[in-house]
Amino acid sequence: MPRSLRIVIVGPTHPYSGGIAAHTTTVAHRLRAAGHQVHLMSWKAQYPSFLRGGTTRVPGSEPEVEPFASTTERLTWYNPLTWLRAGFAMRKADVVLVTGVTPYHAVPYAAMHVAAGRRPRGVVLAHNVLPHEPGRFDERLVGAMYRQYGAVLVHSDDQAALARQVVGDGADVDVRVARLPLPDFVAGDDAPATPGDRTDADLVTVGFFGMVRHYKGVDQLIEAAARVPGVRVVVRGEFWQPVEEYREQVRSLGIEDRVEIVDEYVAMAEMGAMIRGFDVVALPYRTGSSSFNVALANRFGTPVLASDAGTLALDVHDGVDGLVVPADDVDALAAALERIVRPGELERLRAGVDQHASDRMWTDYTDTVAGFSER
């Protein structure tokens, strides 16, 4: 493998919000730190607004990750000339890593790949091979993109199997797996905990944060908490479904005094204080592929209650630094909550949290990206 590669990364960065933008930026920093020459090409306009609900730009323009110095922000979803110019600029690169955020980008990425010519090794970084709610043509678009680029980086064996399925039998596509490490978030590490307006100090606070969507199972967490009087639930994030549906569920269960729902974007600078205010972070996903929230919780010494959807069960060591339950199983969630409220259980799980696990994963991740240069 060459000691120093010329690597171009295409994907969102600040001022775009969310984990994918933070991850893309951190990959650039980490590859630079590993000795490679890196340039990040970002989007001035990433895609039409109807493709994503909620906040797409960081409120107040405070970076969630330290901006990467060698960055251009000229790509627009509506101007093919920006795609072609980006492709021409990639021609001297050894590796081009494009972030697969949505199948919508298959067309601009195809144009970039053609304009880049034969030299760069093209790689698609797939956070999710297919969207959580796939559309009619998504599989065809994604499959065509993977076959064109010839290489895909995914974050779990399940996603690798799905990628191979999407490209079809006989396709010569190099699919590799690297575990998803935590981006270098500016997350308020030194901020004191903000446990919220607790009405009973003896209650165990179980927190959920981030984008609230049906597949993430927040409604099932609320239903399970209704069965365990010693549990208080806090939900903070932006809701894809009407937030009133969740509030009505809380009212119908008669647990308004034990559930707090806050429909708002959570700025990264608030993360440390918020997570320290939780006794447990909950990820009760019905389905999913991966999440930064396990590593974020661990960074602040907080155990995690997660379902076995996607890679969550790989990131949580059941009975050591958290609990793992079957996905889409309210009874199992309730049983786990009952276990958490037992005397001494929280202290034991906290003691098992490894706050530095993600740092060790980055070396493998950057080595995997650089390794694509060897065809």
PLY file of the C-alpha trace (Angstrom):
ply
format ascii 1.0
element vertex 375
property float x
property float y
property float z
element edge 374
property int vertex1
property int vertex2
end_header
0.00 0.00 0.00
1.40 3.48 -0.83
2.52 5.42 2.21
0.67 8.56 1.16
-2.38 8.54 -1.10
-4.23 11.36 -2.80
-7.79 10.92 -1.58
-10.87 12.91 -2.54
-13.97 12.61 -0.36
-17.39 13.71 -1.60
-20.06 14.27 1.01
-21.73 16.73 3.36
-19.83 18.74 5.93
-20.52 21.82 8.04
-22.92 23.66 7.96
-24.96 20.51 7.26
-26.21 18.91 10.46
-26.31 15.30 11.55
-24.09 12.29 11.99
-23.26 11.70 8.32
-21.88 15.22 7.86
-19.88 14.84 11.07
-18.59 11.43 10.01
-17.56 12.65 6.54
-15.58 15.51 8.08
-13.93 13.26 10.65
-12.90 10.76 7.94
-11.09 13.61 6.19
-9.30 14.63 9.40
-8.36 11.06 10.31
-7.05 10.21 6.83
-4.97 13.40 6.86
-3.61 12.44 10.28
-2.69 9.01 8.83
-0.42 10.77 6.32
-2.63 11.01 3.24
-3.30 14.05 1.04
-7.03 14.67 1.39
-9.50 17.04 -0.21
-13.17 17.21 0.76
-15.76 18.17 -1.84
-19.03 19.18 -0.21
-22.44 20.33 -1.33
-23.69 23.87 -1.63
-27.15 22.36 -2.18
-27.25 18.65 -1.35
-30.74 17.60 -2.48
-34.32 18.92 -2.73
-35.79 19.79 0.66
-38.64 17.27 0.32
-36.16 14.37 0.61
-35.44 15.06 4.29
-37.53 16.41 7.13
-36.26 18.40 10.08
-33.19 20.59 10.42
-30.63 20.20 7.62
-28.29 23.02 8.66
-26.64 23.47 12.04
-28.62 26.12 13.96
-26.46 29.11 14.76
-23.74 27.83 12.39
-21.68 26.40 15.25
-19.60 23.50 13.81
-20.42 20.05 15.22
-16.98 18.84 14.08
-13.90 20.96 13.48
-14.13 22.05 9.81
-11.60 20.45 7.44
-9.28 23.05 5.96
-9.04 21.59 2.43
-12.75 21.77 1.59
-14.72 23.12 -1.36
-18.51 23.57 -1.32
-19.58 23.91 -4.94
-21.72 20.86 -5.70
-25.43 21.42 -6.28
-28.07 18.78 -6.94
-29.66 20.92 -9.69
-26.55 21.79 -11.77
-24.86 18.93 -13.66
-21.93 21.20 -14.54
-20.87 21.13 -10.89
-20.83 17.31 -11.02
-18.64 17.26 -14.12
-16.22 19.89 -12.78
-15.84 17.85 -9.60
-15.11 14.73 -11.65
-12.44 16.48 -13.71
-10.82 17.71 -10.47
-10.61 14.10 -9.22
-8.45 12.83 -12.08
-5.16 12.93 -10.16
-6.57 11.20 -7.07
-5.71 7.64 -6.09
-9.01 7.03 -4.26
-12.35 8.83 -4.57
-14.70 8.13 -1.66
-18.31 9.23 -2.26
-20.76 9.25 0.63
-23.94 7.38 -0.23
-26.52 9.45 1.64
-29.48 8.82 -0.66
-30.16 6.98 -3.94
-30.91 10.43 -5.36
-27.14 10.97 -5.59
-26.65 8.00 -7.93
-27.04 10.28 -10.96
-24.57 13.03 -9.94
-22.12 10.40 -8.71
-22.36 8.63 -12.06
-21.45 11.86 -13.84
-18.51 12.46 -11.48
-17.21 8.94 -12.01
-17.27 9.27 -15.79
-15.60 12.69 -15.69
-12.91 11.42 -13.29
-11.66 8.92 -15.85
-9.93 5.60 -15.22
-7.25 6.46 -12.67
-9.01 7.00 -9.32
-10.28 3.99 -7.43
-13.95 4.80 -6.87
-15.52 3.75 -3.55
-19.06 4.31 -2.26
-19.24 4.82 1.52
-22.68 3.39 2.33
-24.07 4.35 5.72
-27.26 2.55 4.65
-27.30 0.49 1.49
-31.00 1.26 1.07
-33.13 3.90 2.81
-35.13 2.83 5.84
-38.27 3.48 3.78
-37.04 2.52 0.27
-38.75 3.87 -2.83
-39.71 2.01 -5.96
-36.48 2.60 -7.89
-33.99 2.85 -5.01
-32.58 -0.65 -5.34
-31.96 -0.24 -9.07
-30.27 3.15 -8.60
-28.06 1.92 -5.77
-27.15 -1.29 -7.61
-26.15 0.66 -10.72
-24.03 3.05 -8.64
-22.20 0.21 -6.86
-21.51 -1.61 -10.13
-20.19 1.57 -11.73
-17.83 2.43 -8.85
-16.81 -1.17 -8.28
-16.19 -0.85 -4.53
-18.37 -0.29 -1.45
-17.53 0.34 2.20
-20.26 -0.66 4.66
-20.44 -0.85 8.45
-21.81 -4.32 9.14
-21.91 -7.83 7.71
-25.67 -7.51 7.21
-25.19 -4.39 5.11
-22.42 -6.13 3.16
-24.80 -8.98 2.33
-27.45 -6.47 1.25
-24.93 -4.63 -0.94
-24.01 -7.88 -2.71
-27.69 -8.67 -3.17
-28.36 -5.24 -4.67
-25.52 -5.47 -7.21
-26.70 -8.91 -8.34
-25.00 -12.20 -9.13
-21.80 -12.06 -11.12
-21.10 -8.37 -10.50
-17.44 -7.60 -9.79
-17.90 -5.28 -6.83
-15.42 -5.15 -3.93
-17.51 -4.93 -0.74
-15.58 -4.34 2.49
-16.70 -3.90 6.10
-15.35 -1.54 8.75
-17.09 -0.84 12.04
-18.54 2.65 12.37
-16.49 4.78 14.80
-17.70 7.92 16.53
-16.99 11.22 14.73
-14.84 13.76 16.55
-17.86 15.70 17.73
-17.55 19.00 19.56
-20.00 17.72 22.13
-19.61 19.74 25.31
-17.35 17.23 27.05
-16.83 19.42 30.12
-20.42 20.59 30.53
-22.21 19.55 33.73
-25.14 17.16 33.49
-28.60 18.61 32.85
-30.98 15.97 34.16
-34.07 18.04 33.43
-37.03 18.72 35.65
-37.03 15.57 37.73
-40.02 15.08 40.00
-38.62 12.04 41.78
-34.90 11.55 42.32
-35.43 7.80 42.73
-36.64 7.33 39.16
-34.19 5.95 36.60
-34.03 8.35 33.63
-33.99 6.56 30.27
-33.21 8.95 27.42
-33.69 8.84 23.66
-32.23 11.55 21.43
-31.91 12.27 17.72
-34.29 12.04 14.78
-37.53 10.37 15.89
-38.86 8.05 13.20
-41.21 5.08 13.39
-38.49 2.47 12.82
-36.62 3.72 15.91
-39.31 2.34 18.24
-39.84 5.30 20.59
-43.53 4.40 20.89
-42.54 0.92 22.08
-40.16 2.41 24.65
-43.01 4.53 26.03
-45.32 1.51 26.15
-42.69 -0.54 27.99
-41.98 2.28 30.46
-45.67 2.43 31.36
-45.25 -1.06 32.87
-42.24 -0.11 35.04
-43.10 2.56 37.64
-39.45 3.22 38.52
-38.62 4.54 35.04
-38.77 8.07 33.66
-38.42 8.58 29.87
-37.00 11.68 28.17
-37.28 11.99 24.36
-35.41 14.86 22.69
-35.21 15.25 18.94
-37.00 16.16 15.74
-40.10 14.14 14.91
-40.84 12.84 11.42
-44.36 11.89 12.48
-46.61 14.38 14.27
-45.27 14.74 17.82
-48.86 14.87 19.07
-49.22 11.15 18.28
-46.58 10.39 20.91
-48.03 12.83 23.43
-51.45 11.28 22.98
-49.94 7.85 23.62
-48.42 9.15 26.87
-51.77 10.61 27.95
-53.64 7.42 27.10
-51.21 5.43 29.25
-51.57 7.88 32.13
-47.82 8.48 32.53
-47.55 12.22 31.81
-45.60 12.64 35.05
-42.94 10.15 33.89
-42.44 11.05 30.22
-40.93 14.26 28.86
-41.08 14.88 25.10
-39.11 17.76 23.59
-39.54 18.28 19.83
-36.37 20.19 18.89
-33.00 19.81 17.24
-30.32 18.94 19.79
-27.16 20.96 19.12
-23.93 19.01 19.42
-22.61 21.41 22.07
-25.49 20.26 24.30
-24.85 16.53 23.89
-22.44 16.02 26.77
-24.66 17.70 29.33
-27.78 15.96 28.00
-26.31 12.45 27.94
-24.80 12.82 31.41
-28.31 13.69 32.58
-29.54 10.26 31.43
-28.98 7.16 33.53
-29.40 5.05 30.38
-29.54 5.84 26.66
-32.23 3.83 24.85
-32.08 2.69 21.21
-35.22 0.55 20.87
-35.02 0.27 17.07
-37.46 -1.95 15.22
-35.01 -2.06 12.29
-31.79 -0.28 11.45
-28.20 -0.62 10.37
-26.00 1.38 12.74
-25.99 4.41 15.03
-23.43 6.80 16.48
-25.53 7.09 19.63
-24.06 4.01 21.29
-20.56 5.45 21.03
-21.80 8.89 22.06
-23.41 7.44 25.18
-20.27 5.48 25.99
-18.08 8.56 25.51
-19.89 10.12 28.46
-19.90 6.96 30.57
-23.58 6.14 30.07
-24.84 2.56 29.55
-27.13 1.73 26.61
-30.34 -0.27 26.28
-30.56 -1.33 22.65
-32.41 -3.72 20.41
-30.50 -6.22 18.29
-31.36 -4.37 15.06
-28.44 -3.82 12.71
-25.06 -3.46 14.40
-26.43 -2.21 17.72
-25.92 -5.59 19.36
-22.27 -5.53 18.26
-21.70 -2.16 19.91
-23.43 -3.00 23.21
-22.01 -5.81 25.34
-25.08 -7.33 26.91
-24.85 -7.33 30.69
-21.48 -5.52 30.67
-21.99 -1.92 29.47
-25.68 -2.14 28.69
-28.52 -4.49 27.78
-29.59 -5.93 24.41
-33.16 -7.01 23.68
-34.85 -8.51 20.60
-36.07 -5.89 18.14
-39.78 -5.06 17.97
-40.48 -6.72 21.35
-42.21 -4.55 23.97
-42.23 -7.34 26.55
-38.45 -7.67 26.29
-38.02 -3.90 26.58
-40.16 -3.85 29.73
-38.18 -6.73 31.23
-34.93 -4.88 30.54
-36.26 -1.74 32.21
-37.28 -3.80 35.23
-33.73 -5.13 35.41
-32.23 -1.65 35.17
-34.16 -0.34 38.17
-32.90 -3.13 40.43
-30.54 -1.89 43.16
-26.90 -1.85 42.02
-27.58 -2.70 38.35
-26.97 0.79 36.96
-23.71 1.16 38.88
-22.49 -2.20 37.57
-23.30 -1.30 33.95
-21.67 2.12 34.27
-18.49 0.49 35.51
-18.37 -1.61 32.32
-18.52 1.30 29.85
-15.38 1.79 27.75
-15.21 5.51 27.00
-12.34 5.17 24.49
-13.45 2.24 22.31
-14.23 4.41 19.28
-10.73 5.91 19.15
-9.24 2.47 18.58
-11.70 1.77 15.73
-10.49 4.71 13.65
-7.17 3.12 12.75
-8.92 0.13 11.20
-11.37 2.43 9.44
-8.76 4.62 7.75
-6.66 1.57 6.86
-9.71 0.05 5.15
-10.32 3.20 3.11
-6.67 3.43 2.05
-6.64 -0.29 1.29
-9.05 0.23 -1.61
-6.12 1.70 -3.56
-4.90 -1.87 -4.03
-7.21 -3.18 -6.71
0 1
1 2
2 3
3 4
4 5
5 6
6 7
7 8
8 9
9 10
10 11
11 12
12 13
13 14
14 15
15 16
16 17
17 18
18 19
19 20
20 21
21 22
22 23
23 24
24 25
25 26
26 27
27 28
28 29
29 30
30 31
31 32
32 33
33 34
34 35
35 36
36 37
37 38
38 39
39 40
40 41
41 42
42 43
43 44
44 45
45 46
46 47
47 48
48 49
49 50
50 51
51 52
52 53
53 54
54 55
55 56
56 57
57 58
58 59
59 60
60 61
61 62
62 63
63 64
64 65
65 66
66 67
67 68
68 69
69 70
70 71
71 72
72 73
73 74
74 75
75 76
76 77
77 78
78 79
79 80
80 81
81 82
82 83
83 84
84 85
85 86
86 87
87 88
88 89
89 90
90 91
91 92
92 93
93 94
94 95
95 96
96 97
97 98
98 99
99 100
100 101
101 102
102 103
103 104
104 105
105 106
106 107
107 108
108 109
109 110
110 111
111 112
112 113
113 114
114 115
115 116
116 117
117 118
118 119
119 120
120 121
121 122
122 123
123 124
124 125
125 126
126 127
127 128
128 129
129 130
130 131
131 132
132 133
133 134
134 135
135 136
136 137
137 138
138 139
139 140
140 141
141 142
142 143
143 144
144 145
145 146
146 147
147 148
148 149
149 150
150 151
151 152
152 153
153 154
154 155
155 156
156 157
157 158
158 159
159 160
160 161
161 162
162 163
163 164
164 165
165 166
166 167
167 168
168 169
169 170
170 171
171 172
172 173
173 174
174 175
175 176
176 177
177 178
178 179
179 180
180 181
181 182
182 183
183 184
184 185
185 186
186 187
187 188
188 189
189 190
190 191
191 192
192 193
193 194
194 195
195 196
196 197
197 198
198 199
199 200
200 201
201 202
202 203
203 204
204 205
205 206
206 207
207 208
208 209
209 210
210 211
211 212
212 213
213 214
214 215
215 216
216 217
217 218
218 219
219 220
220 221
221 222
222 223
223 224
224 225
225 226
226 227
227 228
228 229
229 230
230 231
231 232
232 233
233 234
234 235
235 236
236 237
237 238
238 239
239 240
240 241
241 242
242 243
243 244
244 245
245 246
246 247
247 248
248 249
249 250
250 251
251 252
252 253
253 254
254 255
255 256
256 257
257 258
258 259
259 260
260 261
261 262
262 263
263 264
264 265
265 266
266 267
267 268
268 269
269 270
270 271
271 272
272 273
273 274
274 275
275 276
276 277
277 278
278 279
279 280
280 281
281 282
282 283
283 284
284 285
285 286
286 287
287 288
288 289
289 290
290 291
291 292
292 293
293 294
294 295
295 296
296 297
297 298
298 299
299 300
300 301
301 302
302 303
303 304
304 305
305 306
306 307
307 308
308 309
309 310
310 311
311 312
312 313
313 314
314 315
315 316
316 317
317 318
318 319
319 320
320 321
321 322
322 323
323 324
324 325
325 326
326 327
327 328
328 329
329 330
330 331
331 332
332 333
333 334
334 335
335 336
336 337
337 338
338 339
339 340
340 341
341 342
342 343
343 344
344 345
345 346
346 347
347 348
348 349
349 350
350 351
351 352
352 353
353 354
354 355
355 356
356 357
357 358
358 359
359 360
360 361
361 362
362 363
363 364
364 365
365 366
366 367
367 368
368 369
369 370
370 371
371 372
372 373
373 374
